[in-house]
């Protein structure tokens, strides 16, 4: 009877409804204009300056001491790989590390165990083409563990993220670090976004919050980004980045950061007139040869860094890293050798294009 009553309701009562018509007339033109702009996904707010920080600069590549790595691919689809790493004289690295990696089109798993008992684990799961959940866990000897849960939703022209670090409610209240961010393309070249951070270290401390704004502009062969952090417990700051591709093999990057912190106790703060100001500038270049990659970076603190990755054989790669700190009169050097012990069957499959690796949700 209920279905008959619903079916008997004339469709005109819905289509001719004033509220429904007002909502439809408001949003339909907006959606049509949005489709006409041809906007693309700008990436996440966290990676708003990814071309400079993660591709040109040496932040994620620099190391010291001696390092040897042996990788054993077992399968290409799904990806399954074991890795053994030995290091000596390296800062912050264990003498021996065992790693295992598994990746499919929906799941990415990575586990690392070090000789001192430390354990690192990563797990990414793709719920759909738009939603990915990333989990990171870390347990170190004589130190507190760390847990991070990150959810990224990638729309057609925006990316929304929600991240929690060490969330807990066992002490009678909510504590941890929570980060929410959103980056939206407003034109084919310009993207605007914001990031909100809320954190509480312990229940006997007051929660802290801060807000950051960001902008990213993409030209034909260059990208510029700007981030501004509003006043918080640690002050405020502005960071700008510029990346340019000079050719297919050469790209340049520059970064400028300014930090404004409140003065010491009794000397006033942002409204009192006393400010501690600190700034830094960095510039780097990346050159890709036929079988090697060279990165170089210099900053305003007097540090000059260089890293060369050279492929000697298809399965052997050698890396040289060096850094000179002119102000402190210190120098650091690193040498690494990486060997990939791929079986003949996997090597033939890779050469023929068979069993191609899936799109893993890294």
VOMIDREN-113006 format. One record per residue (C-alpha): residue number from 0; x, z, y. Coordinates in nm, 4 decimals. Example, Ala and Ser with C-alpha at 12.3 -4.5 7.8 and 13.67 -1.06 7.14 Angstrom:
// VOMIDREN-113006
@lose->0, c1->1.2300, c3->0.7800, c2->-0.4500
@lose->1, c1->1.3670, c3->0.7140, c2->-0.1060
// end
This chain:
// VOMIDREN-113006
@lose->0, c1->0.0000, c3->0.0000, c2->0.0000
@lose->1, c1->0.2827, c3->0.0845, c2->0.2386
@lose->2, c1->0.4474, c3->-0.2541, c2->0.1833
@lose->3, c1->0.1155, c3->-0.4291, c2->0.2461
@lose->4, c1->0.0684, c3->-0.2381, c2->0.5715
@lose->5, c1->0.4216, c3->-0.3288, c2->0.6883
@lose->6, c1->0.3713, c3->-0.6905, c2->0.5932
@lose->7, c1->0.0411, c3->-0.6957, c2->0.7777
@lose->8, c1->0.2070, c3->-0.6014, c2->1.1090
@lose->9, c1->0.2183, c3->-0.9151, c2->1.3225
@lose->10, c1->0.5709, c3->-1.0270, c2->1.4115
@lose->11, c1->0.4550, c3->-1.0746, c2->1.7688
@lose->12, c1->0.4326, c3->-0.6969, c2->1.8131
@lose->13, c1->0.8121, c3->-0.6888, c2->1.7687
@lose->14, c1->0.9125, c3->-1.0141, c2->1.9365
@lose->15, c1->0.6840, c3->-0.9521, c2->2.2353
@lose->16, c1->0.7902, c3->-0.5908, c2->2.2751
@lose->17, c1->0.9256, c3->-0.5332, c2->2.6270
@lose->18, c1->1.2087, c3->-0.3041, c2->2.5163
@lose->19, c1->1.3245, c3->-0.5366, c2->2.2382
@lose->20, c1->1.3123, c3->-0.8354, c2->2.4740
@lose->21, c1->1.5117, c3->-0.6502, c2->2.7413
@lose->22, c1->1.7835, c3->-0.5522, c2->2.4946
@lose->23, c1->1.7985, c3->-0.9036, c2->2.3510
@lose->24, c1->1.8126, c3->-1.0695, c2->2.6926
@lose->25, c1->2.0906, c3->-0.8342, c2->2.7997
@lose->26, c1->2.3229, c3->-0.8658, c2->2.5019
@lose->27, c1->2.2740, c3->-1.2271, c2->2.3920
@lose->28, c1->2.4272, c3->-1.3793, c2->2.7095
@lose->29, c1->2.7154, c3->-1.1308, c2->2.6825
@lose->30, c1->2.7847, c3->-1.2291, c2->2.3227
@lose->31, c1->2.7663, c3->-1.5993, c2->2.4099
@lose->32, c1->3.0178, c3->-1.5592, c2->2.6919
@lose->33, c1->3.2408, c3->-1.3538, c2->2.4641
@lose->34, c1->3.2396, c3->-1.6276, c2->2.1986
@lose->35, c1->3.3129, c3->-1.8919, c2->2.4611
@lose->36, c1->3.6328, c3->-1.7124, c2->2.5686
@lose->37, c1->3.7924, c3->-1.7643, c2->2.2272
@lose->38, c1->3.9550, c3->-1.4199, c2->2.2220
@lose->39, c1->4.1950, c3->-1.3174, c2->1.9449
@lose->40, c1->4.2916, c3->-0.9810, c2->1.7997
@lose->41, c1->4.5591, c3->-0.8162, c2->2.0225
@lose->42, c1->4.6944, c3->-0.5781, c2->1.7582
@lose->43, c1->4.6895, c3->-0.1999, c2->1.7780
@lose->44, c1->4.7615, c3->0.0173, c2->2.0819
@lose->45, c1->5.0493, c3->0.1807, c2->1.8936
@lose->46, c1->5.2209, c3->-0.1582, c2->1.8595
@lose->47, c1->5.1470, c3->-0.2835, c2->2.2092
@lose->48, c1->5.5204, c3->-0.3562, c2->2.2623
@lose->49, c1->5.6029, c3->-0.4371, c2->1.8986
@lose->50, c1->5.8052, c3->-0.7527, c2->1.9780
@lose->51, c1->6.0593, c3->-0.5499, c2->2.1751
@lose->52, c1->6.0697, c3->-0.2185, c2->1.9906
@lose->53, c1->6.0310, c3->-0.3409, c2->1.6309
@lose->54, c1->6.1886, c3->-0.6868, c2->1.6343
@lose->55, c1->6.4602, c3->-0.7108, c2->1.9011
@lose->56, c1->6.5777, c3->-0.3506, c2->1.9513
@lose->57, c1->6.7875, c3->-0.1711, c2->1.6908
@lose->58, c1->6.5714, c3->0.1434, c2->1.6713
@lose->59, c1->6.4486, c3->0.0679, c2->1.3174
@lose->60, c1->6.7716, c3->-0.0893, c2->1.1903
@lose->61, c1->7.0606, c3->0.1268, c2->1.3143
@lose->62, c1->7.2491, c3->0.3459, c2->1.0646
@lose->63, c1->7.5927, c3->0.5010, c2->1.0143
@lose->64, c1->7.8239, c3->0.5560, c2->0.7177
@lose->65, c1->7.8357, c3->0.3619, c2->0.3927
@lose->66, c1->7.5256, c3->0.2554, c2->0.2037
@lose->67, c1->7.4660, c3->0.0611, c2->-0.1168
@lose->68, c1->7.1203, c3->-0.0503, c2->-0.2324
@lose->69, c1->7.0135, c3->-0.2048, c2->-0.5616
@lose->70, c1->6.6636, c3->-0.3543, c2->-0.5800
@lose->71, c1->6.4974, c3->-0.4578, c2->-0.9047
@lose->72, c1->6.1828, c3->-0.6728, c2->-0.8605
@lose->73, c1->5.9676, c3->-0.6502, c2->-1.1730
@lose->74, c1->5.6646, c3->-0.8529, c2->-1.0647
@lose->75, c1->5.5691, c3->-1.0822, c2->-0.7770
@lose->76, c1->5.1910, c3->-1.0632, c2->-0.8067
@lose->77, c1->5.1160, c3->-0.7803, c2->-0.7862
@lose->78, c1->5.4401, c3->-0.6691, c2->-0.6224
@lose->79, c1->5.6277, c3->-0.4070, c2->-0.8230
@lose->80, c1->5.9838, c3->-0.3075, c2->-0.7386
@lose->81, c1->6.2329, c3->-0.0280, c2->-0.8085
@lose->82, c1->6.5189, c3->0.0617, c2->-0.5763
@lose->83, c1->6.8287, c3->0.2820, c2->-0.5997
@lose->84, c1->7.0246, c3->0.3731, c2->-0.2869
@lose->85, c1->7.3588, c3->0.5496, c2->-0.2483
@lose->86, c1->7.4904, c3->0.6609, c2->0.0894
@lose->87, c1->7.7964, c3->0.8429, c2->0.2186
@lose->88, c1->7.8633, c3->0.9765, c2->0.5658
@lose->89, c1->7.5169, c3->0.8716, c2->0.6854
@lose->90, c1->7.3353, c3->1.0990, c2->0.9287
@lose->91, c1->6.9946, c3->1.2151, c2->0.8088
@lose->92, c1->7.0180, c3->1.0320, c2->0.4738
@lose->93, c1->7.0415, c3->1.1770, c2->0.1237
@lose->94, c1->7.3372, c3->1.0793, c2->-0.1002
@lose->95, c1->7.0949, c3->0.9303, c2->-0.3556
@lose->96, c1->6.7430, c3->0.7935, c2->-0.3169
@lose->97, c1->6.5078, c3->0.6526, c2->-0.5795
@lose->98, c1->6.2157, c3->0.4388, c2->-0.4600
@lose->99, c1->5.9251, c3->0.2617, c2->-0.6250
@lose->100, c1->5.6909, c3->0.0131, c2->-0.4598
@lose->101, c1->5.3625, c3->-0.1423, c2->-0.5698
@lose->102, c1->5.1477, c3->-0.3801, c2->-0.3692
@lose->103, c1->4.8362, c3->-0.5886, c2->-0.4258
@lose->104, c1->4.5828, c3->-0.7500, c2->-0.1964
@lose->105, c1->4.4000, c3->-0.4174, c2->-0.1512
@lose->106, c1->4.6506, c3->-0.1428, c2->-0.2352
@lose->107, c1->5.0035, c3->-0.0564, c2->-0.1216
@lose->108, c1->5.1882, c3->0.2365, c2->-0.2810
@lose->109, c1->5.5427, c3->0.3525, c2->-0.2119
@lose->110, c1->5.7187, c3->0.6660, c2->-0.3335
@lose->111, c1->6.0691, c3->0.7894, c2->-0.2508
@lose->112, c1->6.2557, c3->1.0857, c2->-0.4005
@lose->113, c1->6.5894, c3->1.2050, c2->-0.2650
@lose->114, c1->6.8638, c3->1.4022, c2->-0.4364
@lose->115, c1->6.7900, c3->1.7147, c2->-0.2279
@lose->116, c1->6.4329, c3->1.7301, c2->-0.3631
@lose->117, c1->6.2581, c3->1.5680, c2->-0.0669
@lose->118, c1->5.9585, c3->1.3509, c2->-0.1506
@lose->119, c1->5.8016, c3->1.0785, c2->0.0646
@lose->120, c1->5.4851, c3->0.8901, c2->-0.0265
@lose->121, c1->5.2854, c3->0.6126, c2->0.1413
@lose->122, c1->4.9464, c3->0.4806, c2->0.0398
@lose->123, c1->4.7511, c3->0.2028, c2->0.2132
@lose->124, c1->4.4078, c3->0.0883, c2->0.1024
@lose->125, c1->4.2168, c3->-0.2096, c2->0.2398
@lose->126, c1->3.8446, c3->-0.1322, c2->0.2267
@lose->127, c1->3.7562, c3->-0.4712, c2->0.3755
@lose->128, c1->3.9200, c3->-0.7497, c2->0.5733
@lose->129, c1->3.8842, c3->-0.5343, c2->0.8853
@lose->130, c1->3.9337, c3->-0.1722, c2->0.7722
@lose->131, c1->4.2592, c3->-0.0269, c2->0.6353
@lose->132, c1->4.3376, c3->0.3390, c2->0.5639
@lose->133, c1->4.7037, c3->0.4441, c2->0.5700
@lose->134, c1->4.8194, c3->0.7778, c2->0.4300
@lose->135, c1->5.1676, c3->0.9262, c2->0.4551
@lose->136, c1->5.2848, c3->1.2490, c2->0.2905
@lose->137, c1->5.6244, c3->1.4127, c2->0.3154
@lose->138, c1->5.7647, c3->1.7222, c2->0.1450
@lose->139, c1->6.1136, c3->1.8398, c2->0.2384
@lose->140, c1->6.3098, c3->2.1313, c2->0.0978
@lose->141, c1->6.3083, c3->2.4418, c2->0.3213
@lose->142, c1->6.0825, c3->2.2607, c2->0.5695
@lose->143, c1->5.7116, c3->2.2290, c2->0.6296
@lose->144, c1->5.5407, c3->1.9294, c2->0.4758
@lose->145, c1->5.3712, c3->1.6536, c2->0.6730
@lose->146, c1->5.0462, c3->1.4644, c2->0.6124
@lose->147, c1->4.9215, c3->1.1719, c2->0.8181
@lose->148, c1->4.5954, c3->0.9784, c2->0.7746
@lose->149, c1->4.5448, c3->0.6637, c2->0.9831
@lose->150, c1->4.2365, c3->0.4390, c2->0.9887
@lose->151, c1->4.2674, c3->0.0977, c2->1.1565
@lose->152, c1->3.9698, c3->-0.1279, c2->1.2208
@lose->153, c1->4.0614, c3->-0.4810, c2->1.3307
@lose->154, c1->3.7763, c3->-0.6742, c2->1.4893
@lose->155, c1->3.7770, c3->-1.0309, c2->1.6058
@lose->156, c1->3.9107, c3->-0.9409, c2->1.9519
@lose->157, c1->3.9868, c3->-0.5681, c2->1.9345
@lose->158, c1->4.1536, c3->-0.2981, c2->1.7249
@lose->159, c1->4.0347, c3->0.0637, c2->1.6994
@lose->160, c1->4.2436, c3->0.3370, c2->1.5360
@lose->161, c1->4.1868, c3->0.6995, c2->1.4436
@lose->162, c1->4.4835, c3->0.9068, c2->1.3249
@lose->163, c1->4.5183, c3->1.2685, c2->1.2102
@lose->164, c1->4.8502, c3->1.4456, c2->1.1537
@lose->165, c1->4.8614, c3->1.7725, c2->0.9584
@lose->166, c1->4.4870, c3->1.8404, c2->1.0000
@lose->167, c1->4.3799, c3->2.1872, c2->0.8853
@lose->168, c1->4.0888, c3->2.4303, c2->0.9129
@lose->169, c1->4.2076, c3->2.7051, c2->0.6773
@lose->170, c1->4.3048, c3->2.9381, c2->0.9650
@lose->171, c1->3.9519, c3->2.9653, c2->1.1004
@lose->172, c1->3.9599, c3->2.6653, c2->1.3311
@lose->173, c1->4.0758, c3->2.3095, c2->1.3721
@lose->174, c1->4.4440, c3->2.2450, c2->1.4303
@lose->175, c1->4.6774, c3->1.9482, c2->1.4039
@lose->176, c1->4.7308, c3->1.6297, c2->1.6023
@lose->177, c1->4.4481, c3->1.3768, c2->1.6442
@lose->178, c1->4.4952, c3->1.0369, c2->1.8078
@lose->179, c1->4.2240, c3->0.7834, c2->1.8917
@lose->180, c1->4.3122, c3->0.4458, c2->2.0416
@lose->181, c1->4.1404, c3->0.1199, c2->2.1312
@lose->182, c1->4.2850, c3->-0.2156, c2->2.2440
@lose->183, c1->4.0534, c3->-0.4962, c2->2.3585
@lose->184, c1->4.1269, c3->-0.8563, c2->2.4557
@lose->185, c1->3.9519, c3->-0.9334, c2->2.7847
@lose->186, c1->4.0962, c3->-1.2828, c2->2.8319
@lose->187, c1->4.2958, c3->-1.5098, c2->2.5982
@lose->188, c1->4.6132, c3->-1.3677, c2->2.7564
@lose->189, c1->4.5250, c3->-1.0134, c2->2.8708
@lose->190, c1->4.4416, c3->-0.7072, c2->2.6594
@lose->191, c1->4.3550, c3->-0.3609, c2->2.7906
@lose->192, c1->4.3335, c3->-0.0337, c2->2.6012
@lose->193, c1->4.3611, c3->0.3427, c2->2.6015
@lose->194, c1->4.4795, c3->0.6217, c2->2.3750
@lose->195, c1->4.3605, c3->0.9844, c2->2.3624
@lose->196, c1->4.5624, c3->1.2646, c2->2.1989
@lose->197, c1->4.4340, c3->1.6134, c2->2.1119
@lose->198, c1->4.6615, c3->1.8673, c2->1.9481
@lose->199, c1->4.6769, c3->2.2343, c2->1.8591
@lose->200, c1->4.9883, c3->2.3699, c2->1.6880
@lose->201, c1->4.8452, c3->2.7112, c2->1.5933
@lose->202, c1->4.5235, c3->2.9037, c2->1.6404
@lose->203, c1->4.6910, c3->3.1477, c2->1.8802
@lose->204, c1->4.7764, c3->2.8624, c2->2.1197
@lose->205, c1->4.5506, c3->2.6619, c2->2.3470
@lose->206, c1->4.4744, c3->2.2991, c2->2.2582
@lose->207, c1->4.6434, c3->2.0254, c2->2.4574
@lose->208, c1->4.5103, c3->1.6825, c2->2.5457
@lose->209, c1->4.6431, c3->1.3760, c2->2.7214
@lose->210, c1->4.5294, c3->1.0214, c2->2.7891
@lose->211, c1->4.7310, c3->0.6998, c2->2.8055
@lose->212, c1->4.6380, c3->0.3562, c2->2.9368
@lose->213, c1->4.7919, c3->0.0288, c2->2.8288
@lose->214, c1->4.7952, c3->-0.3400, c2->2.9170
@lose->215, c1->4.9441, c3->-0.6381, c2->2.7349
@lose->216, c1->4.9796, c3->-0.9886, c2->2.8778
@lose->217, c1->5.0846, c3->-1.2839, c2->2.6637
@lose->218, c1->5.2238, c3->-1.6008, c2->2.8167
@lose->219, c1->5.3301, c3->-1.9231, c2->2.6504
@lose->220, c1->5.6720, c3->-1.7894, c2->2.5442
@lose->221, c1->5.6787, c3->-1.4347, c2->2.6821
@lose->222, c1->5.4914, c3->-1.1048, c2->2.6492
@lose->223, c1->5.4784, c3->-0.8150, c2->2.8958
@lose->224, c1->5.3287, c3->-0.4722, c2->2.8341
@lose->225, c1->5.2691, c3->-0.1602, c2->3.0405
@lose->226, c1->5.1795, c3->0.1930, c2->2.9311
@lose->227, c1->5.0909, c3->0.4818, c2->3.1617
@lose->228, c1->5.0556, c3->0.8388, c2->3.0402
@lose->229, c1->4.8451, c3->1.0698, c2->3.2540
@lose->230, c1->4.9548, c3->1.4205, c2->3.3431
@lose->231, c1->4.9809, c3->1.6498, c2->3.0423
@lose->232, c1->5.1704, c3->1.9604, c2->2.9326
@lose->233, c1->5.4919, c3->1.7560, c2->2.9220
@lose->234, c1->5.4239, c3->1.5664, c2->3.2428
@lose->235, c1->5.3419, c3->1.1997, c2->3.2885
@lose->236, c1->5.5243, c3->0.8736, c2->3.2429
@lose->237, c1->5.5292, c3->0.4963, c2->3.2699
@lose->238, c1->5.6806, c3->0.2518, c2->3.0190
@lose->239, c1->5.7078, c3->-0.1237, c2->3.0634
@lose->240, c1->5.8419, c3->-0.3869, c2->2.8228
@lose->241, c1->5.9213, c3->-0.7558, c2->2.8499
@lose->242, c1->5.9893, c3->-0.9985, c2->2.5631
@lose->243, c1->6.0773, c3->-1.3649, c2->2.5859
@lose->244, c1->6.1546, c3->-1.6298, c2->2.3267
@lose->245, c1->6.4248, c3->-1.8590, c2->2.4621
@lose->246, c1->6.4283, c3->-2.0837, c2->2.1552
@lose->247, c1->6.3339, c3->-2.0820, c2->1.7891
@lose->248, c1->6.6420, c3->-1.8701, c2->1.7155
@lose->249, c1->6.6942, c3->-1.6607, c2->2.0294
@lose->250, c1->6.4686, c3->-1.3886, c2->2.1730
@lose->251, c1->6.5308, c3->-1.1270, c2->2.4418
@lose->252, c1->6.3726, c3->-0.7907, c2->2.5146
@lose->253, c1->6.3857, c3->-0.5295, c2->2.7918
@lose->254, c1->6.2319, c3->-0.1849, c2->2.8284
@lose->255, c1->6.2037, c3->0.0500, c2->3.1271
@lose->256, c1->6.0793, c3->0.4095, c2->3.0954
@lose->257, c1->6.0128, c3->0.6670, c2->3.3693
@lose->258, c1->5.9175, c3->1.0279, c2->3.2962
@lose->259, c1->5.7879, c3->1.2855, c2->3.5448
@lose->260, c1->5.7863, c3->1.6471, c2->3.4243
@lose->261, c1->5.6690, c3->1.9584, c2->3.6131
@lose->262, c1->5.9399, c3->2.1681, c2->3.7762
@lose->263, c1->6.0710, c3->2.4938, c2->3.6404
@lose->264, c1->5.8625, c3->2.8101, c2->3.6652
@lose->265, c1->5.8333, c3->2.9269, c2->4.0208
@lose->266, c1->5.9305, c3->2.5912, c2->4.1656
@lose->267, c1->5.5895, c3->2.4305, c2->4.1582
@lose->268, c1->5.4520, c3->2.1439, c2->3.9557
@lose->269, c1->5.3059, c3->1.8050, c2->4.0233
@lose->270, c1->5.0926, c3->1.9483, c2->4.3031
@lose->271, c1->5.3597, c3->2.1915, c2->4.4202
@lose->272, c1->5.6141, c3->1.9261, c2->4.5013
@lose->273, c1->5.8928, c3->1.9944, c2->4.2482
@lose->274, c1->5.9341, c3->1.7263, c2->3.9811
@lose->275, c1->6.1931, c3->1.6565, c2->3.7170
@lose->276, c1->6.2414, c3->1.2816, c2->3.7038
@lose->277, c1->6.4133, c3->1.0935, c2->3.4272
@lose->278, c1->6.4415, c3->0.7231, c2->3.3665
@lose->279, c1->6.6043, c3->0.4927, c2->3.1127
@lose->280, c1->6.6435, c3->0.1174, c2->3.0732
@lose->281, c1->6.7362, c3->-0.0891, c2->2.7687
@lose->282, c1->6.7983, c3->-0.4581, c2->2.7089
@lose->283, c1->6.8534, c3->-0.6383, c2->2.3824
@lose->284, c1->6.8874, c3->-0.9788, c2->2.2226
@lose->285, c1->6.8241, c3->-1.1213, c2->1.8765
@lose->286, c1->6.9902, c3->-1.4358, c2->1.7450
@lose->287, c1->6.8967, c3->-1.5857, c2->1.4082
@lose->288, c1->7.1625, c3->-1.7986, c2->1.2412
@lose->289, c1->7.1032, c3->-2.0036, c2->0.9299
@lose->290, c1->7.1996, c3->-1.7224, c2->0.6927
@lose->291, c1->7.2376, c3->-1.4199, c2->0.9213
@lose->292, c1->7.0745, c3->-1.2275, c2->1.2054
@lose->293, c1->7.2546, c3->-1.0674, c2->1.4998
@lose->294, c1->7.1013, c3->-0.7973, c2->1.7200
@lose->295, c1->7.2649, c3->-0.6394, c2->2.0243
@lose->296, c1->7.1400, c3->-0.3728, c2->2.2645
@lose->297, c1->7.2670, c3->-0.1902, c2->2.5729
@lose->298, c1->7.1022, c3->0.0916, c2->2.7683
@lose->299, c1->7.1468, c3->0.2823, c2->3.0914
@lose->300, c1->7.2972, c3->0.5823, c2->2.9079
@lose->301, c1->7.6144, c3->0.3882, c2->2.8387
@lose->302, c1->7.5422, c3->0.3000, c2->2.4759
@lose->303, c1->7.6228, c3->-0.0419, c2->2.3330
@lose->304, c1->7.4902, c3->-0.1202, c2->1.9847
@lose->305, c1->7.5248, c3->-0.4201, c2->1.7574
@lose->306, c1->7.3928, c3->-0.5042, c2->1.4100
@lose->307, c1->7.4719, c3->-0.8066, c2->1.1938
@lose->308, c1->7.2818, c3->-0.8924, c2->0.8750
@lose->309, c1->7.4558, c3->-1.1548, c2->0.6624
@lose->310, c1->7.3198, c3->-1.3154, c2->0.3450
@lose->311, c1->7.6236, c3->-1.3969, c2->0.1315
@lose->312, c1->7.4306, c3->-1.5084, c2->-0.1764
@lose->313, c1->7.0551, c3->-1.5445, c2->-0.2333
@lose->314, c1->7.0569, c3->-1.1975, c2->-0.3916
@lose->315, c1->7.3307, c3->-1.0267, c2->-0.1850
@lose->316, c1->7.3027, c3->-0.9133, c2->0.1775
@lose->317, c1->7.5668, c3->-0.7300, c2->0.3825
@lose->318, c1->7.4889, c3->-0.5381, c2->0.7026
@lose->319, c1->7.7362, c3->-0.4206, c2->0.9671
@lose->320, c1->7.6269, c3->-0.1749, c2->1.2375
@lose->321, c1->7.8215, c3->-0.0294, c2->1.5282
@lose->322, c1->7.7503, c3->0.1810, c2->1.8345
@lose->323, c1->7.9720, c3->0.2856, c2->2.1263
@lose->324, c1->7.8733, c3->0.5647, c2->2.3639
@lose->325, c1->8.0926, c3->0.5185, c2->2.6709
@lose->326, c1->7.9731, c3->0.8342, c2->2.8477
@lose->327, c1->8.0363, c3->1.0625, c2->2.5484
@lose->328, c1->8.3339, c3->0.8544, c2->2.4309
@lose->329, c1->8.1999, c3->0.8367, c2->2.0773
@lose->330, c1->8.1728, c3->0.5526, c2->1.8274
@lose->331, c1->7.9663, c3->0.5088, c2->1.5115
@lose->332, c1->8.0046, c3->0.2488, c2->1.2361
@lose->333, c1->7.7904, c3->0.1610, c2->0.9375
@lose->334, c1->7.8308, c3->-0.0801, c2->0.6467
@lose->335, c1->7.5623, c3->-0.1558, c2->0.3866
@lose->336, c1->7.5414, c3->-0.3816, c2->0.0824
@lose->337, c1->7.2074, c3->-0.4741, c2->-0.0712
@lose->338, c1->7.1737, c3->-0.6463, c2->-0.4097
@lose->339, c1->6.8463, c3->-0.7833, c2->-0.5453
@lose->340, c1->6.8603, c3->-0.8078, c2->-0.9239
@lose->341, c1->6.5800, c3->-1.0551, c2->-0.9818
@lose->342, c1->6.5233, c3->-1.1837, c2->-1.3338
@lose->343, c1->6.5537, c3->-1.5523, c2->-1.4103
@lose->344, c1->6.1787, c3->-1.5872, c2->-1.4701
@lose->345, c1->6.0903, c3->-1.4335, c2->-1.1336
@lose->346, c1->6.3604, c3->-1.6391, c2->-0.9610
@lose->347, c1->6.2209, c3->-1.9621, c2->-1.1080
@lose->348, c1->5.8675, c3->-1.8616, c2->-1.0095
@lose->349, c1->5.9791, c3->-1.7925, c2->-0.6531
@lose->350, c1->6.1642, c3->-2.1247, c2->-0.6374
@lose->351, c1->5.8656, c3->-2.3210, c2->-0.7672
@lose->352, c1->5.6182, c3->-2.1352, c2->-0.5443
@lose->353, c1->5.4349, c3->-1.9799, c2->-0.8353
@lose->354, c1->5.2987, c3->-1.6265, c2->-0.8489
@lose->355, c1->5.3116, c3->-1.5919, c2->-0.4717
@lose->356, c1->5.3104, c3->-1.2406, c2->-0.3326
@lose->357, c1->4.9668, c3->-1.1161, c2->-0.2205
@lose->358, c1->4.8789, c3->-1.0203, c2->0.1367
@lose->359, c1->4.9683, c3->-0.6519, c2->0.1033
@lose->360, c1->4.8062, c3->-0.4086, c2->0.3544
@lose->361, c1->5.1366, c3->-0.2728, c2->0.4946
// end
